[in-house]
Amino acid sequence: MPWIFLLIAGLLEIIWASAMKYSNGFTKPWPTGVMIVAMIASFWLLALAMRQLPLGTAYMVWTGIGAVGSFVVGVVFLAEPVTALRMAAAGMIVAGIVTMKMAS
């Protein structure tokens, strides 16, 4: 169950980071509200996962899901550039997440 909590927390991190972008510096109420709710839920689920998972593993996986997911959102929805270096960086983050999961 802690891995499911962690996965959902990571997905919520993508949502709150994306909503933060769309909030235009907290000037738009709906994206700002979505960001706040998703952030609270994400932190809560991360805390639940950390009851059973090591701190380093849980935090690294959570931030990795958020980082790679936000990168994908930026590319798909915000027309951010896809370069070989950016893809390599995202790939290394995924490799780190997989390695950390295998080590736990």
TIPALUM-739288 format. One record per residue: z, x, y of N, C-alpha, C, O, CB in turn; residue number from 1. Coordinates in steps of 0.1 Angstrom, whole numbers. Each point is the difference from the previous one (the first is absolute). Glycine has a CB too. Layout:
% TIPALUM-739288
<rec <Z,X,Y>,<Z,X,Y>,<Z,X,Y>,<Z,X,Y>,<Z,X,Y>,NUM>
...
This chain:
% TIPALUM-739288
<rec <0,8,-12>,<0,-8,12>,<0,8,13>,<-6,-4,10>,<18,-13,-23>,1>
<rec <-5,29,13>,<0,8,12>,<-14,5,4>,<-3,1,12>,<26,6,-17>,2>
<rec <-32,-5,-4>,<-14,4,3>,<-8,-11,6>,<-8,2,9>,<9,14,-28>,3>
<rec <2,-28,15>,<-7,-12,6>,<5,-2,14>,<-8,-2,9>,<6,-9,-32>,4>
<rec <15,12,25>,<6,0,14>,<-7,10,9>,<-3,-2,11>,<25,-6,-21>,5>
<rec <-23,20,4>,<-6,11,8>,<-15,-2,3>,<-4,3,11>,<21,12,-22>,6>
<rec <-24,-20,2>,<-14,-3,2>,<-2,-11,11>,<-8,2,9>,<3,4,-33>,7>
<rec <13,-16,23>,<-1,-11,10>,<5,5,14>,<-6,-3,10>,<10,-14,-28>,8>
<rec <6,26,18>,<5,6,12>,<-11,8,7>,<-2,0,12>,<25,0,-21>,9>
<rec <-30,8,0>,<-12,8,5>,<-11,-9,6>,<-6,3,10>,<12,15,-27>,10>
<rec <-9,-29,10>,<-10,-9,5>,<4,-6,13>,<-8,-2,9>,<1,-3,-32>,11>
<rec <20,1,24>,<5,-5,13>,<0,10,11>,<-2,-3,12>,<16,-12,-25>,12>
<rec <-13,28,10>,<-1,11,10>,<-14,0,5>,<-2,2,12>,<19,12,-24>,13>
<rec <-27,-16,4>,<-14,-1,5>,<-1,-12,10>,<-7,2,10>,<-2,9,-32>,14>
<rec <15,-22,18>,<-1,-12,9>,<6,3,13>,<-5,-3,11>,<5,-12,-31>,15>
<rec <13,21,20>,<6,1,13>,<-6,11,8>,<-1,-1,13>,<22,-6,-23>,16>
<rec <-27,17,4>,<-7,11,8>,<-12,-6,6>,<-4,3,12>,<13,15,-27>,17>
<rec <-17,-26,7>,<-12,-7,6>,<3,-9,11>,<-6,-1,10>,<-4,4,-33>,18>
<rec <21,-11,21>,<4,-10,10>,<4,7,13>,<-2,-5,11>,<9,-11,-29>,19>
<rec <-1,28,16>,<4,7,12>,<-12,4,8>,<0,0,12>,<20,9,-24>,20>
<rec <-30,-4,5>,<-13,3,7>,<-5,-12,7>,<-4,1,12>,<-1,16,-29>,21>
<rec <4,-29,10>,<-5,-12,6>,<9,-6,11>,<-5,-8,8>,<-7,4,-30>,22>
<rec <24,8,23>,<10,-5,10>,<-4,5,14>,<5,-5,10>,<13,4,-28>,23>
<rec <-26,11,19>,<-4,6,13>,<12,4,8>,<2,-5,12>,<-23,-9,-12>,24>
<rec <29,22,-6>,<12,5,7>,<11,-11,2>,<7,-1,10>,<-21,17,1>,25>
<rec <15,-25,-21>,<9,-11,0>,<-2,-11,11>,<9,-7,4>,<8,23,-13>,26>
<rec <-30,-17,13>,<-4,-9,10>,<-5,-13,-6>,<-1,-10,7>,<-4,28,9>,27>
<rec <2,-18,-29>,<-5,-12,-6>,<11,-5,-10>,<4,7,-9>,<-28,0,11>,28>
<rec <29,-20,0>,<12,-4,-7>,<-2,-2,-15>,<9,4,-8>,<-3,-15,28>,29>
<rec <-18,6,-25>,<-1,-2,-14>,<-1,13,-8>,<8,1,-10>,<-20,-22,15>,30>
<rec <4,31,-1>,<1,12,-8>,<13,7,1>,<5,6,-9>,<-29,-3,13>,31>
<rec <31,-4,8>,<13,6,1>,<10,-7,-9>,<8,7,-7>,<-13,-1,31>,32>
<rec <5,-19,-25>,<8,-8,-10>,<-2,4,-14>,<9,2,-8>,<-8,-21,24>,33>
<rec <-14,20,-20>,<-4,4,-13>,<5,14,-3>,<6,2,-11>,<-26,-17,12>,34>
<rec <19,24,8>,<5,13,-1>,<15,0,-3>,<4,7,-9>,<-22,2,24>,35>
<rec <26,-16,-7>,<14,0,-2>,<4,-5,-13>,<9,5,-7>,<-6,-8,32>,36>
<rec <-8,-9,-29>,<3,-6,-13>,<-4,9,-12>,<8,2,-9>,<-11,-25,19>,37>
<rec <-9,29,-9>,<-5,9,-11>,<9,12,-1>,<2,5,-10>,<-25,-14,13>,38>
<rec <27,14,9>,<8,13,0>,<13,-3,-6>,<5,8,-8>,<-17,-1,29>,39>
<rec <19,-18,-17>,<13,-3,-6>,<-1,-2,-15>,<8,6,-8>,<-1,-16,30>,40>
<rec <-17,3,-27>,<-2,-2,-14>,<-3,13,-7>,<5,2,-11>,<-13,-26,16>,41>
<rec <0,32,1>,<-4,13,-6>,<13,9,-2>,<2,5,-11>,<-25,-7,21>,42>
<rec <31,3,1>,<12,8,-1>,<10,-6,-10>,<6,8,-8>,<-10,-1,31>,43>
<rec <5,-20,-24>,<9,-6,-9>,<-4,3,-15>,<8,4,-8>,<-3,-22,25>,44>
<rec <-18,16,-20>,<-5,3,-13>,<1,15,-4>,<3,3,-11>,<-18,-23,13>,45>
<rec <13,29,8>,<2,14,-2>,<14,3,-4>,<3,8,-9>,<-22,-3,25>,46>
<rec <29,-11,-8>,<14,2,-3>,<3,-5,-14>,<8,6,-7>,<-3,-9,31>,47>
<rec <-10,-9,-28>,<2,-5,-14>,<-5,10,-10>,<7,3,-10>,<-8,-26,18>,48>
<rec <-11,29,-6>,<-6,9,-9>,<9,13,-1>,<1,6,-11>,<-24,-15,16>,49>
<rec <28,13,6>,<8,12,0>,<14,-1,-7>,<6,10,-2>,<-17,-5,24>,50>
<rec <14,-17,-26>,<12,-2,-8>,<-1,7,-13>,<9,6,-6>,<-4,-27,17>,51>
<rec <-18,22,-17>,<-2,5,-13>,<-9,12,0>,<-1,8,-9>,<4,-30,0>,52>
<rec <-11,24,20>,<-9,12,0>,<5,11,9>,<8,-3,10>,<-27,-13,-13>,53>
<rec <16,28,0>,<4,11,9>,<-5,-1,14>,<-11,-6,2>,<12,21,-22>,54>
<rec <6,-11,30>,<-3,-1,14>,<-14,6,2>,<-9,-6,6>,<33,7,0>,55>
<rec <-26,11,-10>,<-13,7,3>,<-12,-7,-6>,<-10,-1,6>,<23,22,-6>,56>
<rec <-11,-26,-12>,<-11,-7,-7>,<-3,-13,7>,<-12,-2,3>,<18,13,-25>,57>
<rec <4,-19,25>,<-2,-13,6>,<-6,2,14>,<-10,-7,3>,<29,-2,-16>,58>
<rec <-14,18,21>,<-5,1,13>,<-14,6,1>,<-8,-5,8>,<31,8,-1>,59>
<rec <-26,6,-16>,<-13,7,0>,<-11,-11,-5>,<-11,0,6>,<22,23,-11>,60>
<rec <-8,-30,-5>,<-9,-10,-5>,<-2,-11,11>,<-11,-4,2>,<18,8,-26>,61>
<rec <4,-9,30>,<-1,-10,11>,<-9,5,11>,<-9,-8,5>,<32,-1,-11>,62>
<rec <-20,21,11>,<-8,5,12>,<-14,3,-5>,<-10,-2,8>,<30,11,2>,63>
<rec <-22,-5,-22>,<-14,3,-5>,<-8,-13,-1>,<-12,0,5>,<21,20,-17>,64>
<rec <-3,-30,7>,<-8,-13,-1>,<-3,-5,14>,<-11,-4,3>,<23,-2,-24>,65>
<rec <-3,7,30>,<-2,-4,14>,<-11,9,7>,<-8,-6,7>,<32,-2,-6>,66>
<rec <-23,21,-3>,<-10,9,6>,<-14,-3,-5>,<-9,-1,8>,<27,18,-5>,67>
<rec <-20,-17,-16>,<-13,-2,-5>,<-5,-14,3>,<-12,-2,3>,<17,19,-21>,68>
<rec <4,-26,16>,<-5,-14,3>,<-3,-2,14>,<-10,-7,3>,<25,-1,-21>,69>
<rec <-8,14,28>,<-3,-1,14>,<-13,7,3>,<-8,-4,8>,<32,3,-3>,70>
<rec <-27,12,-12>,<-12,7,1>,<-12,-9,-4>,<-10,-1,7>,<22,23,-11>,71>
<rec <-10,-29,-7>,<-11,-9,-5>,<-2,-11,10>,<-11,-4,3>,<17,10,-27>,72>
<rec <5,-12,29>,<-1,-11,10>,<-8,5,12>,<-9,-7,5>,<31,-3,-13>,73>
<rec <-19,22,13>,<-6,6,11>,<-15,1,-2>,<-8,-3,9>,<29,15,-3>,74>
<rec <-25,-7,-18>,<-14,2,-3>,<-7,-13,-1>,<-11,-2,5>,<16,23,-17>,75>
<rec <1,-31,4>,<-7,-12,-3>,<0,-10,12>,<-11,-6,2>,<18,9,-26>,76>
<rec <4,-4,31>,<1,-10,10>,<-2,5,15>,<-3,-8,9>,<18,-5,-25>,77>
<rec <-12,26,18>,<0,5,13>,<-12,10,2>,<0,6,11>,<25,-10,-10>,78>
<rec <-33,6,-10>,<-12,9,0>,<4,14,4>,<-7,7,7>,<-7,-27,0>,79>
<rec <26,24,-13>,<4,14,2>,<-9,9,-8>,<-5,-4,-11>,<29,-3,16>,80>
<rec <-26,19,-1>,<-10,9,-8>,<5,4,-13>,<12,2,-3>,<-20,6,24>,81>
<rec <-1,-7,-30>,<2,5,-14>,<-6,14,-1>,<-13,1,0>,<14,-25,-10>,82>
<rec <7,34,10>,<-5,13,-2>,<5,6,-13>,<9,-5,-6>,<-10,8,32>,83>
<rec <-5,8,-30>,<4,7,-12>,<15,4,1>,<7,-1,-10>,<-31,9,6>,84>
<rec <28,-3,15>,<14,5,2>,<9,-11,-1>,<11,1,-6>,<-19,18,20>,85>
<rec <5,-30,-7>,<9,-12,-1>,<1,-6,-14>,<11,-3,-4>,<-17,-2,28>,86>
<rec <-5,5,-31>,<0,-5,-14>,<8,10,-9>,<8,-5,-8>,<-30,-6,11>,87>
<rec <21,24,0>,<7,10,-8>,<15,-2,2>,<8,1,-9>,<-27,15,10>,88>
<rec <23,-18,12>,<14,-2,3>,<6,-12,-7>,<11,0,-5>,<-15,11,28>,89>
<rec <-4,-22,-22>,<5,-12,-7>,<1,2,-15>,<9,-5,-7>,<-20,-9,25>,90>
<rec <1,21,-24>,<0,4,-14>,<13,8,-4>,<6,-2,-10>,<-31,1,10>,91>
<rec <28,10,9>,<12,8,-3>,<13,-8,1>,<9,2,-8>,<-21,18,17>,92>
<rec <12,-30,0>,<12,-8,0>,<1,-8,-13>,<11,-2,-5>,<-13,0,31>,93>
<rec <-9,-4,-30>,<0,-8,-13>,<4,9,-11>,<8,-4,-9>,<-26,-11,18>,94>
<rec <13,28,-10>,<3,9,-10>,<15,3,0>,<7,1,-10>,<-30,9,11>,95>
<rec <29,-9,11>,<14,2,1>,<8,-11,-5>,<11,2,-6>,<-15,12,26>,96>
<rec <0,-27,-17>,<7,-12,-4>,<0,0,-16>,<10,-3,-6>,<-17,-9,28>,97>
<rec <-5,14,-27>,<-1,0,-15>,<9,11,-6>,<7,-3,-10>,<-31,-6,11>,98>
<rec <24,21,4>,<8,11,-5>,<15,-4,1>,<7,3,-9>,<-25,14,16>,99>
<rec <22,-22,5>,<14,-4,1>,<4,-11,-10>,<11,1,-5>,<-13,5,30>,100>
<rec <-7,-15,-27>,<3,-11,-10>,<2,6,-14>,<9,-4,-7>,<-22,-13,21>,101>
<rec <4,26,-17>,<0,6,-14>,<13,9,-1>,<5,1,-11>,<-30,-1,10>,102>
<rec <30,5,12>,<12,9,-1>,<13,-8,0>,<10,5,-3>,<-23,12,15>,103>
<rec <12,-30,-10>,<12,-8,1>,<4,-6,-14>,<10,-7,-1>,<-15,1,25>,104>
